[in-house]
Amino acid sequence: MTAWWVWALAAVALGVVEVLAPSYLALGFAIGAGLIALGLLTGVLGALLGLAGGYGSGVILLLFAALSLGAWLTLRRVFGAPGGQVRTFEDDVND
């Protein structure tokens, strides 16, 4: 679970899913996986895994979840919540 290329591949796959079915949900996960891959590649997360002892994979998954949630909330704030798509009518067309 600590191989950076696995996380990078997951980020690309989730990015493809987002292109095929746009919903900003998969994009948040893709950003989270990309950040984990970048952290593992640069060695920033190496110290964190050393401090975690035998729980390195759990810490990585927890960090992935937190980063994905943060990315999704940021995307929702920037692009807005889906709304205003339903059109309501005040008058009946038969009146």
N, C-alpha and C positions, 0 to 999 in steps of 0.2 A: 504493500500500500504506500510505500514511501518512494517509489520510482517516479521521478518527475514526468517521464514521458507517458506514463499511464494516465496521469492527471491531464496532461496536455491533449492526449488523444480523446479523453472524455470531454474536455472543453470544446474541441472541434466537433465531436459528434453531437453534443448538445446545441452547438451553434447551428449545425445543419438541421436539427429538429426544429429550432426556432425559425429558420427560414421557411421550412415546409409548413409549419403550423404556427404562425405568429400569435403570441399571447403574452410575451414578456416573462413568462414563467420559466421556460427553458433557458432564456437568456440570463436570468439571475443565477441559475445553476452553472451555466457556462462560464460566467464571470468568476464565480466562486472557485470552480475547478482550475481556471486559468491562473488565478492568484495563488492557489496552492502549488501549482506546477512551477510558477515563477519563484515562489519562496523556496521550494525544494531545489530548483536549479541553481539559484544564487547562494544557497547555503544558509539563508536566514532562518529557516525552520529547523536546521540541524541542531542548533543549541536547544531549541524547544523539545525536540525528540530525545535529546540526551538527558534533559531534566525530567522527562516523563517516565523514565525507567522502562518497564515492560508495557506501558500503556501508550506507546507511540502512535499506533494505528487509531486508537480511540480518540486521542487528542487531535490527530489530523482530521478525522471525520467530524469531530465537534467544531473544529475551526472552519472546515468546509461548510458546515451547516450555518454557522454564524456569518461567514462571509457571503454566502448565497442569499441569506435573508437580508443582510444589509444592502446587497446589490439590488435585490428585488424591490425593497422599499425605496431606494434611491431612484430606480427606474420609474416606479409608480409616482413618485413625487415630481420628477422631471417631465414625464410624458402624460401624467394625469391618469386618473382612474377611468375605466370605460364607463361612460355615461352619456346621456343625451342621444342615445342611439334609437330609443323607442319613441315613436311619434304618437302622441295622444290627440284625440279629437274632442273638441268641446261640443260641437253640433253634429247632429245626425245628417247624413247626406240626403235623407228622404224628407226632411222638414222643409 
